[in-house]
Structures are given as structure tokens and as C-alpha cells.
Amino acid sequence: MKFSRQTTLRSQATVTGVGVHSGLPVNLTIGPASVDAGFIFVRTGLEGSDREVRAEAESVIATEFATVLGDRQGPLVSTAEHVLAALRGMGVDNATIEVDGPEVPIMDGSAAPFVAAIDQAGIVSQSTARRFIQVLRPVQVAIGDSFGELRPYAAGFRADVEIDFANPVIGRQVYSLDLSPERFRREISRARTFGCVNDVARLWSAGFALGASFENSVVFDETRLLNSEGLRYSDECVRHKVLDVIGDLALAGLPLLGAFRSVRGGHKLNHAVLTALLADRTAYRVVEAETARRSRTHAEAGSGMVGGMVAPAYGPDVS
């Protein structure tokens, strides 16, 4: 498959799990979609007909504990970010995502089960040129002590994420990623959602995180990690934040050509930065693959480089 063409899934694949907040069983099926469709959630299991919602920034109706998508009738699907991260991270442009419950299943707390489903379904190229949103000038958002920005970066998509938790076991962690399917699979996809045991107790009392467990979350107290199997990466927490960034920014509707940076961020900040970009038509443009390729070639000659490294979001082979 080539850099210049859009991609979709060859067939369908289904995963089954529980919703992290409801604790209820849910089935999710990913499958093919037509060119320029983007990511479309289909909420099944409702009284009456199924309902669809496009995975776009304007479909976000809540970001408190997860990214929630909905329409004028109300919320349709919660915790959308992990499956969106898997699709965007693995280089899929167009897909349908059928969910028969109010939440995407949390699975093991990471994107790895969705990557496995994508592998099972297979990725195929389509006949239409891939399009990108190219960031032309910086946009910045500050919310309390959190800060986020998107800035030009012709070489592809880059994420620079810093977390800084009062909990000394987590503390300050920093991670940078030039996105490619290979790096997403190897470095990001297996990073699990995390929290502190006091926070989990507070969420339970408020009726949230009813499906959370040591099987789908990394849990700390004030002195140690409580999961007996340990961490998958020494800096798993910040890597999971990078995963969330990729999923939340997939709501741009097209892959981004730009660099995202956040400090002490989360779903709310990610969405605010993306919304600020899309609200300013002078801050971005939509380009097709050939224009993006020329921009990347220019970057390789010395423009748009970060840290002396150039790694395109989508290389010549995306699978």
C-alpha cells in the first residue's frame, strides 16, 4: 500500500469486553468504509433504529473521564479514544465501528486488542488520494496549569507529551513520538490506562469506573504500583497519554501534519487544542498526499525538522 492512497479494512473483526465506567458487556466490530468516510461509529442495540455519529471534533459532548461522542439526542458512545488511536496509529483512514453498548470496551486498558483486530481484518488501499490537515501556524491553549499546542511540522505527525503527577510513584515523565504504524505498535499500543487508588475509590462512589480492575488499569497508591504483573514499559503512564493524544486528535477527521505538545494534559485539553485549530481557517489547510510528499521532501532537506529527526506519519508502506 502506498503513501498516496486512502486505506480501509479488508473485512470485519469483533472484540468483546466490558465498559470501564458501566461495567456492562459490550461488543465492538470494526469494518470497511468508503473513501472519504473517515471513522463512523454505529450505535446498535437501541430501541428503534441504529444511530450513527462521525468521529469528529464537533461530535464530542464530554471529556471529563473519557472522550464521549454524541448527537442532538444525547451521548452515543464513550471512551472512543483507544479504538480511534489504534485506527489512526496503524494508518487506517476509513472505518465503521459498530458498538452495541454505551461504551467502547476497555479491553486490557490499551489499544493493543484493537490493533490485533485491525491485523485480523487486514488493511487495504483505496482508489482515492489520502488527504491531510496541515498545520500552518501555531495554536495554543492553556487550561489552569495545563498547556497544549499544535505547530507546523512538515515531516508528519509528532507528539511531545509531559505529565507531572503529585503521586511520587508516577511523578514527571516525558515522551516524544514521530508517528508511524511500526512505532505505534511497538512503543504506544500496549500502554494501559492508569490511576491512583484514591481516585478509583472516588470514581466508584460517584458511579464511574464500575468496570475498572487490575485486568484493565494500572493502579498506584502513594508508595508503589499495585499490579502484581508490573509495568509494560517503565514510563507506561506517559506513553498512555500519547496514545490518548493520538485517539483524541483522530477527531480532526483527517491525519494531521503537525507537532502536538502538551504539559499536564488530558482529554479536555486535547479537544480544546484541536477545536482551536479547526476554528481558525488561517491556521491549517487540507492537502492531498502529493503535496504532503513534497512538504516532507522539503523537510528532509532541513525544514520542519525536530531534534534533527524526520519520520513521516505515514511512510511508503502503512501496514
HELIX and SHEET records of a PDB file:
HELIX    1   1 ALA A   57  SER A   59  5                                   3    
HELIX    2   2 GLU A   81  GLY A   89  1                                   9    
HELIX    3   3 ALA A  112  ALA A  121  1                                  10    
HELIX    4   4 PRO A  181  ARG A  183  1                                   3    
HELIX    5   5 PHE A  184  ILE A  188  3                                   5    
HELIX    6   6 VAL A  197  SER A  205  1                                   9    
HELIX    7   7 GLU A  236  LEU A  249  1                                  14    
HELIX    8   8 ALA A  250  ALA A  252  5                                   3    
HELIX    9   9 HIS A  267  ALA A  279  1                                  13    
HELIX   10  10 ALA A  289  GLU A  300  1                                  12    
SHEET    1   A 2 ARG A   5  LEU A   9  0                                        
SHEET    2   A 2 ILE A 123  ALA A 129 -1                                        
SHEET    1   B 5 ALA A  13  VAL A  18  0                                        
SHEET    2   B 5 PRO A  25  GLY A  31 -1                                        
SHEET    3   B 5 ALA A  95  VAL A  99 -1                                        
SHEET    4   B 5 PHE A  39  ARG A  43  1                                        
SHEET    5   B 5 ARG A  51  ARG A  54 -1                                        
SHEET    1   C 3 VAL A  60  ALA A  62  0                                        
SHEET    2   C 3 VAL A  68  ASP A  71 -1                                        
SHEET    3   C 3 GLY A  74  VAL A  77 -1                                        
SHEET    1   D 5 VAL A 139  ILE A 143  0                                        
SHEET    2   D 5 SER A 146  ARG A 151 -1                                        
SHEET    3   D 5 LEU A 256  VAL A 263 -1                                        
SHEET    4   D 5 ARG A 131  VAL A 135  1                                        
SHEET    5   D 5 TYR A 284  GLU A 288 -1                                        
SHEET    1   E 5 VAL A 139  ILE A 143  0                                        
SHEET    2   E 5 SER A 146  ARG A 151 -1                                        
SHEET    3   E 5 LEU A 256  VAL A 263 -1                                        
SHEET    4   E 5 PHE A 157  ASP A 164  1                                        
SHEET    5   E 5 ARG A 172  ASP A 178 -1                                        
SHEET    1   F 2 PHE A 194  CYS A 196  0                                        
SHEET    2   F 2 VAL A 218  PHE A 220  1                                        
END                                                                             
